[in-house]
Amino acid sequence: FIENDRIVGVEVNGSERIDTTVVLSGVGHSARDTYEMLYKRNVEMTAKPFAIGVRIEHNQAVIDESQYGVEPSSLGLGAAEYSLVYHDKESGRTAYSFCMCPGGQVVASASEEGGVVVNGMSLYARDSGVANSAIVVNVGPDDFGTHPLDGVAFQREWERKAYELGGSNFHAPAQTVGQFLGLSQAPSVQNSIYSYEPGVVNCDLHDCLPSFVTSVLERALPYWGRRIRGFDDPAVCMTGVETRTSAPLRMGRNEERISPTVGGFYPMGEGAGYAGGIMSAALDGAETAILCMAKYAKPN
């Protein structure tokens, strides 16, 4: 509840009201219904860049051999990781690996009906035998619009196309690197490593990503293959779409971390556009909490 541009209370589950003058908001970057509610209540927001692409999977041994040169256990090490960047001179965009997950699997992460979203995770022991990572390309307001919610609409567009290509049953569209690059006699995904459940459908990933994203990935894959042997092997599977790398908007806040349009409202973390992952979101939230404890602590 807001009166005279200040927080005066919150409603819980559409029934209970809690009177308060301070709200710390760490909603996460896929809280689209909350974004829309806050926008309608005049919380300042601006569109911001993020990135979209696919998940790529390799036999973990391929990554281990490239990074270590030997079997990891012989060095007392775990499954190897990697971090890759490609700066595309032709478009001025950047492709990069994101949320690289050794010894894990690709997971379904849709938060709405009618859309397919992929993400990745590592198993606790990193022992699945499969390495996966997002490979994504930056997008920004010039691509999707400057209204604060235009980035959400852009994400939904490609997630719905992925859903349709997969058969409208939450199967994901997938394609081998060889098919994606247009190589002759390229293997299909049925003959490659993939871990997404409930399953994948061999599709053209060009149909569920913008052409300016796929063209950069086409040039990035061979480049990365020269740095990690086997990275661009024609049989490697890519699954779409990865669209939730970071928040598509940023909520305004002043030097005291308070919204400039709604007094007492503290946007924080990844969903507010101030972090790019678990650790940075936690730190941003902790810094906001420490500030609030100092500001609102009752005197002894």
NUBA-802464 format. One record per residue: chain; x, y, z of N, C-alpha, C in turn. Coordinates in steps of 0.02 Angstrom, whole numbers, m for minus. Layout:
<pts>
<pt 'A',<X,Y,Z>,<X,Y,Z>,<X,Y,Z>>,
...
</pts>
This chain:
<pts>
<pt 'A',<42,m59,0>,<0,0,0>,<44,62,0>>,
<pt 'A',<26,112,m41>,<65,173,m48>,<19,232,m38>>,
<pt 'A',<41,278,5>,<5,341,15>,<54,398,12>>,
<pt 'A',<38,449,m28>,<82,507,m35>,<153,486,m53>>,
<pt 'A',<156,438,m100>,<220,413,m128>,<265,381,m75>>,
<pt 'A',<234,350,m24>,<272,315,27>,<238,249,45>>,
<pt 'A',<279,200,61>,<253,135,85>,<217,144,151>>,
<pt 'A',<155,116,156>,<120,117,220>,<99,46,241>>,
<pt 'A',<108,m3,196>,<89,m71,214>,<97,m118,156>>,
<pt 'A',<92,m183,170>,<94,m234,118>,<37,m283,128>>,
<pt 'A',<16,m314,74>,<m37,m364,77>,<m7,m432,63>>,
<pt 'A',<m24,m481,104>,<4,m549,99>,<m51,m596,75>>,
<pt 'A',<m37,m629,18>,<m83,m679,m10>,<m154,m652,m20>>,
<pt 'A',<m159,m588,m36>,<m224,m559,m52>,<m271,m553,6>>,
<pt 'A',<m246,m562,68>,<m292,m561,125>,<m264,m521,184>>,
<pt 'A',<m205,m541,208>,<m178,m510,269>,<m141,m445,253>>,
<pt 'A',<m154,m393,291>,<m118,m330,285>,<m69,m322,343>>,
<pt 'A',<m7,m302,325>,<44,m287,375>,<63,m214,367>>,
<pt 'A',<51,m174,418>,<70,m103,415>,<146,m97,424>>,
<pt 'A',<178,m60,380>,<249,m49,383>,<268,12,341>>,
<pt 'A',<324,42,357>,<349,98,317>,<412,80,278>>,
<pt 'A',<434,17,284>,<495,m5,251>,<484,m74,218>>,
<pt 'A',<502,m80,154>,<498,m144,119>,<564,m155,82>>,
<pt 'A',<598,m211,96>,<657,m231,59>,<635,m281,6>>,
<pt 'A',<647,m266,m57>,<622,m306,m113>,<678,m341,m149>>,
<pt 'A',<682,m407,m140>,<730,m449,m177>,<692,m503,m214>>,
<pt 'A',<659,m485,m268>,<609,m528,m299>,<637,m580,m347>>,
<pt 'A',<699,m572,m370>,<725,m617,m421>,<707,m593,m491>>,
<pt 'A',<750,m613,m540>,<744,m582,m606>,<690,m613,m651>>,
<pt 'A',<651,m660,m626>,<596,m688,m665>,<528,m675,m634>>,
<pt 'A',<526,m627,m588>,<463,m610,m553>,<423,m561,m596>>,
<pt 'A',<400,m585,m652>,<369,m540,m701>,<304,m509,m676>>,
<pt 'A',<264,m548,m640>,<202,m521,m613>,<216,m466,m562>>,
<pt 'A',<270,m475,m523>,<289,m423,m475>,<315,m361,m510>>,
<pt 'A',<354,m370,m563>,<376,m313,m603>,<316,m271,m625>>,
<pt 'A',<266,m305,m653>,<208,m269,m679>,<170,m234,m623>>,
<pt 'A',<163,m266,m565>,<129,m235,m509>,<166,m173,m484>>,
<pt 'A',<232,m179,m479>,<272,m122,m455>,<272,m65,m505>>,
<pt 'A',<273,m81,m569>,<271,m29,m620>,<205,11,m615>>,
<pt 'A',<150,m25,m604>,<85,8,m598>,<82,52,m535>>,
<pt 'A',<124,37,m485>,<125,76,m423>,<180,129,m424>>,
<pt 'A',<204,144,m483>,<249,202,m494>,<319,191,m466>>,
<pt 'A',<341,128,m458>,<411,116,m441>,<453,130,m503>>,
<pt 'A',<503,173,m495>,<544,192,m553>,<582,132,m581>>,
<pt 'A',<578,123,m648>,<613,68,m681>,<639,92,m748>>,
<pt 'A',<694,62,m771>,<720,75,m838>,<739,8,m869>>,
<pt 'A',<734,5,m935>,<756,m55,m971>,<832,m60,m967>>,
<pt 'A',<858,m121,m963>,<931,m131,m961>,<952,m189,m1005>>,
<pt 'A',<1015,m192,m1025>,<1040,m247,m1066>,<1040,m313,m1027>>,
<pt 'A',<1037,m368,m1065>,<1049,m435,m1037>,<1077,m477,m1094>>,
<pt 'A',<1069,m542,m1094>,<1096,m583,m1147>,<1051,m644,m1157>>,
<pt 'A',<1050,m671,m1218>,<1012,m731,m1232>,<1051,m778,m1277>>,
<pt 'A',<1033,m841,m1276>,<1067,m890,m1318>,<1042,m960,m1304>>,
<pt 'A',<1089,m1007,m1296>,<1072,m1078,m1288>,<1117,m1108,m1234>>,
<pt 'A',<1101,m1171,m1217>,<1145,m1212,m1174>,<1183,m1261,m1219>>,
<pt 'A',<1247,m1267,m1208>,<1289,m1314,m1246>,<1315,m1367,m1198>>,
<pt 'A',<1318,m1430,m1222>,<1339,m1486,m1180>,<1397,m1525,m1212>>,
<pt 'A',<1445,m1543,m1169>,<1502,m1583,m1192>,<1513,m1641,m1144>>,
<pt 'A',<1544,m1693,m1170>,<1571,m1744,m1126>,<1620,m1710,m1079>>,
<pt 'A',<1613,m1719,m1013>,<1656,m1685,m966>,<1730,m1700,m979>>,
<pt 'A',<1744,m1760,m1003>,<1814,m1780,m1017>,<1846,m1735,m1069>>,
<pt 'A',<1806,m1710,m1117>,<1832,m1665,m1168>,<1857,m1600,m1136>>,
<pt 'A',<1818,m1574,m1090>,<1836,m1512,m1056>,<1896,m1524,m1009>>,
<pt 'A',<1895,m1580,m973>,<1949,m1597,m928>,<2015,m1602,m966>>,
<pt 'A',<2015,m1637,m1022>,<2076,m1647,m1061>,<2103,m1581,m1086>>,
<pt 'A',<2058,m1537,m1109>,<2080,m1472,m1135>,<2109,m1428,m1080>>,
<pt 'A',<2077,m1428,m1021>,<2097,m1383,m968>,<2157,m1409,m928>>,
<pt 'A',<2159,m1475,m916>,<2211,m1504,m873>,<2264,m1543,m912>>,
<pt 'A',<2244,m1572,m967>,<2291,m1614,m1005>,<2295,m1685,m979>>,
<pt 'A',<2264,m1698,m922>,<2263,m1765,m892>,<2196,m1774,m857>>,
<pt 'A',<2185,m1835,m833>,<2125,m1849,m796>,<2127,m1811,m729>>,
<pt 'A',<2074,m1774,m712>,<2077,m1729,m653>,<2097,m1763,m588>>,
<pt 'A',<2073,m1824,m576>,<2087,m1856,m512>,<2161,m1869,m502>>,
<pt 'A',<2199,m1874,m557>,<2271,m1886,m551>,<2307,m1825,m521>>,
<pt 'A',<2274,m1767,m524>,<2301,m1706,m495>,<2264,m1686,m431>>,
<pt 'A',<2217,m1729,m410>,<2178,m1712,m351>,<2128,m1657,m364>>,
<pt 'A',<2106,m1650,m427>,<2060,m1597,m447>,<1992,m1626,m465>>,
<pt 'A',<1942,m1582,m465>,<1875,m1601,m486>,<1864,m1586,m559>>,
<pt 'A',<1802,m1594,m581>,<1785,m1581,m651>,<1803,m1509,m671>>,
<pt 'A',<1831,m1502,m731>,<1857,m1437,m753>,<1801,m1390,m775>>,
<pt 'A',<1815,m1326,m768>,<1770,m1274,m791>,<1803,m1236,m849>>,
<pt 'A',<1765,m1189,m879>,<1795,m1145,m929>,<1757,m1079,m929>>,
<pt 'A',<1789,m1028,m957>,<1757,m963,m967>,<1780,m937,m1034>>,
<pt 'A',<1733,m922,m1077>,<1748,m904,m1146>,<1716,m838,m1165>>,
<pt 'A',<1751,m798,m1205>,<1724,m735,m1230>,<1743,m728,m1303>>,
<pt 'A',<1698,m700,m1342>,<1712,m686,m1413>,<1683,m617,m1429>>,
<pt 'A',<1727,m571,m1450>,<1707,m504,m1470>,<1699,m503,m1546>>,
<pt 'A',<1639,m494,m1569>,<1623,m498,m1640>,<1634,m430,m1674>>,
<pt 'A',<1685,m425,m1715>,<1701,m362,m1748>,<1647,m341,m1798>>,
<pt 'A',<1615,m390,m1828>,<1566,m375,m1880>,<1504,m340,m1852>>,
<pt 'A',<1481,m362,m1793>,<1420,m334,m1764>,<1432,m288,m1705>>,
<pt 'A',<1491,m293,m1675>,<1505,m255,m1614>,<1477,m288,m1552>>,
<pt 'A',<1448,m347,m1559>,<1419,m382,m1501>,<1470,m430,m1471>>,
<pt 'A',<1454,m454,m1412>,<1497,m501,m1377>,<1459,m565,m1362>>,
<pt 'A',<1490,m622,m1376>,<1464,m687,m1355>,<1508,m712,m1299>>,
<pt 'A',<1477,m747,m1251>,<1516,m771,m1195>,<1482,m830,m1162>>,
<pt 'A',<1522,m870,m1126>,<1494,m924,m1086>,<1469,m895,m1021>>,
<pt 'A',<1416,m926,m993>,<1384,m900,m933>,<1359,m958,m892>>,
<pt 'A',<1370,m955,m826>,<1344,m1007,m781>,<1367,m1076,m804>>,
<pt 'A',<1433,m1083,m813>,<1462,m1147,m834>,<1454,m1197,m778>>,
<pt 'A',<1427,m1256,m794>,<1411,m1306,m743>,<1447,m1372,m758>>,
<pt 'A',<1505,m1385,m726>,<1540,m1449,m737>,<1502,m1506,m703>>,
<pt 'A',<1503,m1564,m734>,<1474,m1623,m704>,<1401,m1615,m684>>,
<pt 'A',<1362,m1584,m728>,<1292,m1570,m710>,<1243,m1589,m764>>,
<pt 'A',<1191,m1548,m772>,<1140,m1561,m822>,<1104,m1496,m839>>,
<pt 'A',<1071,m1497,m896>,<1028,m1442,m918>,<959,m1452,m888>>,
<pt 'A',<930,m1400,m860>,<866,m1407,m825>,<814,m1360,m855>>,
<pt 'A',<751,m1381,m849>,<695,m1340,m871>,<682,m1285,m820>>,
<pt 'A',<673,m1223,m843>,<666,m1167,m797>,<610,m1119,m816>>,
<pt 'A',<561,m1143,m852>,<505,m1099,m870>,<467,m1078,m808>>,
<pt 'A',<446,m1015,m807>,<407,m989,m751>,<337,m969,m772>>,
<pt 'A',<320,m980,m835>,<254,m964,m862>,<231,m1020,m908>>,
<pt 'A',<166,m1027,m916>,<140,m1073,m966>,<156,m1048,m1036>>,
<pt 'A',<167,m1095,m1081>,<176,m1076,m1151>,<245,m1052,m1169>>,
<pt 'A',<295,m1066,m1126>,<363,m1046,m1141>,<412,m1099,m1120>>,
<pt 'A',<468,m1105,m1157>,<523,m1149,m1138>,<583,m1107,m1123>>,
<pt 'A',<613,m1120,m1064>,<674,m1087,m1042>,<721,m1140,m1016>>,
<pt 'A',<785,m1136,m1034>,<834,m1184,m1009>,<883,m1149,m962>>,
<pt 'A',<909,m1187,m915>,<960,m1164,m869>,<1006,m1223,m856>>,
<pt 'A',<1056,m1215,m813>,<1101,m1269,m799>,<1117,m1275,m726>>,
<pt 'A',<1141,m1333,m706>,<1161,m1345,m637>,<1217,m1397,m636>>,
<pt 'A',<1256,m1396,m583>,<1305,m1449,m570>,<1277,m1494,m516>>,
<pt 'A',<1291,m1559,m521>,<1276,m1604,m467>,<1324,m1591,m409>>,
<pt 'A',<1305,m1610,m349>,<1347,m1597,m290>,<1418,m1623,m300>>,
<pt 'A',<1424,m1684,m326>,<1490,m1714,m337>,<1519,m1698,m405>>,
<pt 'A',<1482,m1661,m445>,<1503,m1644,m514>,<1524,m1706,m553>>,
<pt 'A',<1483,m1758,m547>,<1503,m1823,m575>,<1455,m1850,m627>>,
<pt 'A',<1415,m1807,m659>,<1369,m1832,m710>,<1405,m1853,m774>>,
<pt 'A',<1466,m1829,m783>,<1502,m1843,m844>,<1487,m1795,m901>>,
<pt 'A',<1444,m1745,m887>,<1424,m1697,m938>,<1437,m1626,m914>>,
<pt 'A',<1470,m1587,m954>,<1480,m1516,m940>,<1429,m1475,m981>>,
<pt 'A',<1399,m1425,m950>,<1354,m1382,m989>,<1365,m1309,m971>>,
<pt 'A',<1350,m1266,m1017>,<1357,m1194,m1006>,<1309,m1157,m1052>>,
<pt 'A',<1287,m1099,m1030>,<1253,m1054,m1076>,<1306,m1022,m1121>>,
<pt 'A',<1290,m1015,m1185>,<1329,m973,m1229>,<1280,m922,m1257>>,
<pt 'A',<1293,m859,m1241>,<1243,m807,m1251>,<1274,m746,m1285>>,
<pt 'A',<1230,m703,m1311>,<1250,m642,m1345>,<1212,m583,m1314>>,
<pt 'A',<1246,m528,m1305>,<1214,m470,m1272>,<1159,m439,m1315>>,
<pt 'A',<1106,m419,m1282>,<1051,m382,m1313>,<1035,m322,m1268>>,
<pt 'A',<1004,m271,m1297>,<990,m211,m1258>,<928,m175,m1282>>,
<pt 'A',<912,m119,m1251>,<853,m80,m1270>,<849,m62,m1344>>,
<pt 'A',<906,m55,m1377>,<905,m41,m1449>,<874,m99,m1488>>,
<pt 'A',<876,m159,m1459>,<849,m218,m1492>,<775,m230,m1476>>,
<pt 'A',<753,m211,m1415>,<685,m230,m1395>,<642,m173,m1371>>,
<pt 'A',<669,m113,m1362>,<628,m56,m1342>,<648,m28,m1275>>,
<pt 'A',<630,33,m1262>,<652,68,m1202>,<600,70,m1145>>,
<pt 'A',<539,45,m1158>,<491,41,m1103>,<518,m9,m1051>>,
<pt 'A',<509,3,m987>,<538,m41,m936>,<519,m114,m943>>,
<pt 'A',<460,m129,m971>,<438,m198,m977>,<450,m228,m1047>>,
<pt 'A',<482,m190,m1091>,<495,m215,m1159>,<542,m275,m1159>>,
<pt 'A',<590,m276,m1113>,<635,m333,m1110>,<599,m397,m1091>>,
<pt 'A',<550,m393,m1047>,<509,m451,m1029>,<471,m476,m1091>>,
<pt 'A',<442,m430,m1129>,<405,m450,m1189>,<451,m484,m1239>>,
<pt 'A',<512,m459,m1245>,<562,m488,m1290>,<579,m559,m1269>>,
<pt 'A',<591,m569,m1204>,<604,m636,m1179>,<546,m683,m1194>>,
<pt 'A',<486,m660,m1181>,<426,m702,m1192>,<420,m723,m1265>>,
<pt 'A',<435,m677,m1310>,<429,m692,m1382>,<470,m753,m1401>>,
<pt 'A',<533,m755,m1379>,<577,m810,m1399>,<564,m872,m1358>>,
<pt 'A',<542,m865,m1296>,<525,m924,m1256>,<463,m959,m1285>>,
<pt 'A',<416,m920,m1310>,<356,m950,m1340>,<371,m984,m1407>>,
<pt 'A',<418,m955,m1445>,<438,m988,m1507>,<473,m1054,m1492>>,
<pt 'A',<514,m1055,m1440>,<547,m1117,m1420>,<496,m1169,m1398>>,
<pt 'A',<445,m1147,m1362>,<392,m1192,m1340>,<355,m1224,m1399>>,
<pt 'A',<340,m1183,m1449>,<305,m1207,m1508>,<349,m1255,m1548>>,
<pt 'A',<413,m1237,m1557>,<458,m1281,m1595>,<467,m1348,m1561>>,
<pt 'A',<466,m1348,m1494>,<475,m1410,m1457>,<414,m1454,m1456>>,
<pt 'A',<358,m1430,m1483>,<297,m1470,m1485>,<244,m1449,m1436>>,
<pt 'A',<253,m1391,m1404>,<204,m1363,m1357>,<189,m1409,m1298>>,
<pt 'A',<240,m1446,m1276>,<232,m1491,m1219>,<293,m1488,m1173>>,
<pt 'A',<328,m1432,m1176>,<387,m1418,m1135>,<448,m1459,m1153>>,
<pt 'A',<446,m1496,m1210>,<507,m1520,m1239>,<544,m1460,m1269>>,
<pt 'A',<609,m1464,m1271>,<649,m1406,m1293>,<677,m1416,m1363>>,
<pt 'A',<681,m1363,m1402>,<714,m1368,m1467>,<789,m1376,m1458>>,
<pt 'A',<819,m1420,m1497>,<891,m1433,m1491>,<919,m1446,m1560>>,
<pt 'A',<984,m1435,m1566>,<1018,m1442,m1631>,<1092,m1455,m1617>>,
<pt 'A',<1123,m1496,m1659>,<1195,m1506,m1652>,<1232,m1446,m1681>>,
<pt 'A',<1293,m1438,m1658>,<1334,m1383,m1685>,<1342,m1390,m1760>>,
<pt 'A',<1351,m1452,m1784>,<1358,m1462,m1855>,<1298,m1439,m1895>>,
<pt 'A',<1238,m1456,m1870>,<1177,m1432,m1902>,<1171,m1357,m1899>>,
<pt 'A',<1186,m1329,m1842>,<1180,m1257,m1832>,<1226,m1219,m1879>>,
<pt 'A',<1286,m1246,m1891>,<1334,m1214,m1935>,<1324,m1232,m2009>>,
<pt 'A',<1275,m1274,m2023>,<1259,m1292,m2092>,<1309,m1339,m2124>>,
<pt 'A',<1341,m1381,m2083>,<1389,m1429,m2110>,<1353,m1487,m2144>>,
<pt 'A',<1380,m1513,m2197>,<1348,m1569,m2232>,<1355,m1632,m2190>>,
<pt 'A',<1303,m1673,m2192>,<1300,m1737,m2156>,<1312,m1729,m2081>>,
<pt 'A',<1288,m1675,m2053>,<1296,m1664,m1981>,<1250,m1711,m1943>>,
<pt 'A',<1273,m1737,m1886>,<1231,m1783,m1846>,<1173,m1746,m1815>>,
<pt 'A',<1120,m1783,m1798>,<1063,m1754,m1764>,<1072,m1759,m1689>>,
<pt 'A',<1029,m1726,m1651>,<1036,m1726,m1578>,<1024,m1796,m1549>>,
<pt 'A',<989,m1838,m1585>,<976,m1905,m1559>,<1040,m1945,m1551>>,
<pt 'A',<1093,m1924,m1585>,<1158,m1958,m1581>,<1209,m1918,m1540>>,
<pt 'A',<1185,m1872,m1500>,<1230,m1830,m1461>,<1212,m1834,m1387>>,
<pt 'A',<1253,m1801,m1345>,<1241,m1799,m1273>,<1193,m1742,m1257>>,
<pt 'A',<1137,m1757,m1225>,<1094,m1705,m1199>,<1061,m1729,m1136>>,
<pt 'A',<1045,m1682,m1091>,<1019,m1702,m1025>,<952,m1669,m1007>>,
<pt 'A',<927,m1626,m1050>,<865,m1590,m1034>,<806,m1638,m1030>>,
<pt 'A',<766,m1630,m979>,<704,m1668,m971>,<645,m1619,m971>>,
<pt 'A',<588,m1637,m1003>,<567,m1704,m1021>,<594,m1730,m1087>>,
<pt 'A',<631,m1691,m1125>,<660,m1715,m1187>,<671,m1658,m1236>>,
<pt 'A',<704,m1674,m1292>,<719,m1623,m1342>,<691,m1645,m1409>>,
<pt 'A',<683,m1595,m1453>,<660,m1606,m1521>,<711,m1574,m1568>>,
<pt 'A',<733,m1613,m1618>,<782,m1585,m1666>,<749,m1530,m1706>>,
<pt 'A',<773,m1468,m1696>,<745,m1409,m1729>,<801,m1364,m1753>>,
<pt 'A',<784,m1315,m1792>,<832,m1263,m1812>,<830,m1207,m1760>>,
<pt 'A',<882,m1200,m1722>,<884,m1149,m1670>,<882,m1078,m1698>>,
<pt 'A',<894,m1070,m1762>,<888,m1004,m1793>,<816,m980,m1790>>,
<pt 'A',<768,m1027,m1781>,<697,m1008,m1780>,<673,m985,m1711>>,
<pt 'A',<714,m993,m1660>,<692,m971,m1593>,<742,m924,m1560>>,
<pt 'A',<783,m891,m1602>,<828,m839,m1578>,<833,m785,m1632>>,
<pt 'A',<845,m723,m1614>,<853,m671,m1664>,<913,m686,m1709>>,
<pt 'A',<909,m665,m1772>,<963,m678,m1819>,<1028,m645,m1798>>,
<pt 'A',<1023,m587,m1764>,<1085,m554,m1743>,<1119,m592,m1686>>,
<pt 'A',<1083,m635,m1651>,<1113,m678,m1600>,<1144,m740,m1633>>,
<pt 'A',<1107,m773,m1676>,<1132,m834,m1706>,<1192,m821,m1751>>,
<pt 'A',<1194,m764,m1786>,<1251,m750,m1829>,<1315,m741,m1789>>,
<pt 'A',<1310,m711,m1730>,<1369,m704,m1687>,<1390,m772,m1660>>,
<pt 'A',<1343,m814,m1639>,<1360,m880,m1615>,<1392,m922,m1669>>,
<pt 'A',<1371,m914,m1731>,<1401,m951,m1787>,<1476,m935,m1793>>,
<pt 'A',<1494,m873,m1780>,<1564,m854,m1785>,<1602,m869,m1720>>,
<pt 'A',<1566,m869,m1664>,<1599,m882,m1600>,<1618,m956,m1591>>,
<pt 'A',<1576,m1002,m1614>,<1588,m1073,m1602>,<1655,m1097,m1631>>,
<pt 'A',<1672,m1083,m1695>,<1738,m1104,m1720>,<1795,m1070,m1683>>,
<pt 'A',<1785,m1008,m1663>,<1836,m972,m1625>,<1850,m1008,m1559>>,
<pt 'A',<1797,m1027,m1524>,<1805,m1063,m1461>,<1834,m1133,m1472>>,
<pt 'A',<1817,m1163,m1529>,<1844,m1228,m1545>,<1920,m1228,m1553>>,
<pt 'A',<1948,m1171,m1568>,<2021,m1166,m1573>,<2053,m1157,m1505>>,
<pt 'A',<2013,m1145,m1455>,<2038,m1136,m1386>,<2024,m1197,m1342>>,
<pt 'A',<1969,m1230,m1354>,<1954,m1293,m1319>,<1941,m1345,m1372>>,
<pt 'A',<1988,m1391,m1379>,<1982,m1442,m1432>,<1918,m1482,m1423>>,
<pt 'A',<1877,m1484,m1475>,<1814,m1522,m1472>,<1754,m1480,m1453>>,
<pt 'A',<1766,m1416,m1436>,<1709,m1374,m1415>,<1658,m1368,m1471>>,
<pt 'A',<1681,m1361,m1533>,<1635,m1353,m1590>,<1628,m1417,m1631>>,
<pt 'A',<1638,m1474,m1598>,<1628,m1538,m1632>,<1557,m1541,m1661>>,
<pt 'A',<1549,m1564,m1723>,<1483,m1564,m1755>,<1429,m1601,m1717>>,
<pt 'A',<1448,m1649,m1673>,<1398,m1689,m1637>,<1377,m1658,m1571>>,
<pt 'A',<1408,m1602,m1551>,<1391,m1570,m1487>,<1321,m1542,m1490>>,
<pt 'A',<1282,m1551,m1436>,<1212,m1529,m1434>,<1205,m1461,m1402>>,
<pt 'A',<1162,m1420,m1432>,<1142,m1355,m1404>,<1067,m1355,m1395>>,
<pt 'A',<1043,m1331,m1338>,<972,m1332,m1321>,<948,m1261,m1306>>,
<pt 'A',<890,m1243,m1332>,<864,m1174,m1324>,<799,m1173,m1283>>,
<pt 'A',<785,m1113,m1257>,<824,m1053,m1260>,<843,m1030,m1190>>,
<pt 'A',<902,m999,m1185>,<925,m969,m1122>,<912,m894,m1127>>,
<pt 'A',<864,m869,m1088>,<844,m798,m1094>,<848,m761,m1028>>,
<pt 'A',<865,m795,m973>,<860,m764,m906>,<928,m754,m875>>,
<pt 'A',<977,m731,m913>,<1044,m722,m887>,<1046,m669,m832>>,
<pt 'A',<1006,m617,m840>,<1001,m565,m788>,<935,m528,m799>>,
<pt 'A',<919,m483,m753>,<856,m447,m757>,<853,m404,m820>>,
<pt 'A',<794,m399,m851>,<787,m357,m911>,<772,m284,m894>>,
<pt 'A',<772,m267,m829>,<759,m198,m809>,<797,m183,m745>>,
<pt 'A',<801,m119,m728>,<832,m98,m665>,<784,m51,m629>>,
<pt 'A',<773,m64,m565>,<732,m19,m524>,<777,37,m497>>,
<pt 'A',<753,98,m501>,<793,154,m477>,<802,154,m402>>,
<pt 'A',<860,177,m379>,<870,187,m308>,<922,242,m299>>,
<pt 'A',<916,280,m244>,<962,335,m231>,<1022,311,m190>>,
<pt 'A',<1063,358,m167>,<1124,340,m131>,<1109,304,m65>>,
<pt 'A',<1047,309,m41>,<1027,273,20>,<993,207,2>>,
<pt 'A',<993,189,m63>,<963,127,m89>,<887,127,m85>>,
<pt 'A',<857,185,m83>,<784,191,m81>,<759,212,m150>>,
<pt 'A',<702,185,m170>,<671,206,m233>,<658,281,m232>>,
<pt 'A',<676,317,m286>,<664,389,m287>,<590,408,m295>>,
<pt 'A',<548,359,m312>,<478,373,m324>,<431,345,m270>>,
<pt 'A',<456,298,m230>,<415,268,m177>,<457,265,m113>>,
<pt 'A',<445,309,m66>,<483,312,m5>,<475,249,36>>,
<pt 'A',<531,225,65>,<530,165,106>,<538,100,67>>,
<pt 'A',<542,104,1>,<548,44,m41>,<621,36,m62>>,
<pt 'A',<650,m22,m45>,<721,m36,m57>,<728,m92,m110>>,
<pt 'A',<738,m75,m174>,<751,m127,m223>,<822,m155,m213>>,
<pt 'A',<830,m220,m219>,<896,m249,m208>,<903,m315,m246>>,
<pt 'A',<965,m335,m258>,<980,m399,m287>,<971,m403,m362>>,
<pt 'A',<970,m464,m386>,<969,m476,m458>,<904,m454,m491>>,
<pt 'A',<848,m465,m457>,<785,m445,m487>,<776,m371,m495>>,
<pt 'A',<811,m332,m453>,<808,m259,m459>,<859,m232,m508>>,
<pt 'A',<900,m277,m536>,<948,m256,m587>,<1015,m235,m558>>,
<pt 'A',<1032,m257,m497>,<1095,m237,m465>,<1142,m295,m452>>,
<pt 'A',<1132,m351,m486>,<1176,m408,m476>,<1171,m453,m538>>,
<pt 'A',<1220,m498,m545>,<1221,m542,m603>,<1231,m614,m585>>,
<pt 'A',<1210,m634,m526>,<1218,m703,m506>,<1204,m711,m432>>,
<pt 'A',<1213,m772,m407>,<1194,m788,m338>,<1235,m748,m288>>,
<pt 'A',<1301,m748,m296>,<1344,m715,m246>,<1336,m639,m247>>,
<pt 'A',<1334,m610,m306>,<1327,m537,m310>,<1259,m514,m285>>,
<pt 'A',<1207,m555,m296>,<1141,m539,m270>,<1140,m542,m194>>,
<pt 'A',<1173,m594,m166>,<1176,m601,m94>,<1212,m542,m62>>,
<pt 'A',<1267,m521,m93>,<1305,m465,m66>,<1266,m400,m69>>,
<pt 'A',<1231,m389,m125>,<1191,m328,m131>,<1136,m327,m78>>,
<pt 'A',<1104,m385,m67>,<1052,m389,m16>,<1080,m378,54>>,
<pt 'A',<1140,m407,67>,<1170,m398,133>,<1188,m325,146>>,
<pt 'A',<1214,m291,95>,<1232,m221,103>,<1170,m178,116>>,
<pt 'A',<1115,m195,83>,<1053,m159,95>,<1028,m172,166>>,
<pt 'A',<1031,m234,188>,<1008,m252,255>,<1050,m217,308>>,
<pt 'A',<1115,m215,299>,<1159,m182,347>,<1143,m108,351>>,
<pt 'A',<1131,m76,294>,<1113,m5,293>,<1048,6,332>>,
<pt 'A',<1000,m37,320>,<935,m29,353>,<940,m41,429>>,
<pt 'A',<980,m90,449>,<988,m102,521>,<1019,m42,556>>,
<pt 'A',<1067,m10,522>,<1098,49,552>,<1050,108,553>>,
<pt 'A',<1009,114,501>,<964,172,496>,<904,166,542>>,
<pt 'A',<877,106,549>,<814,98,585>,<821,66,654>>,
<pt 'A',<884,52,675>,<893,20,740>,<866,64,796>>,
<pt 'A',<831,32,844>,<804,70,900>,<861,89,948>>,
<pt 'A',<862,149,973>,<915,169,1020>,<910,128,1085>>,
<pt 'A',<967,117,1116>,<969,79,1179>,<936,119,1235>>,
</pts>
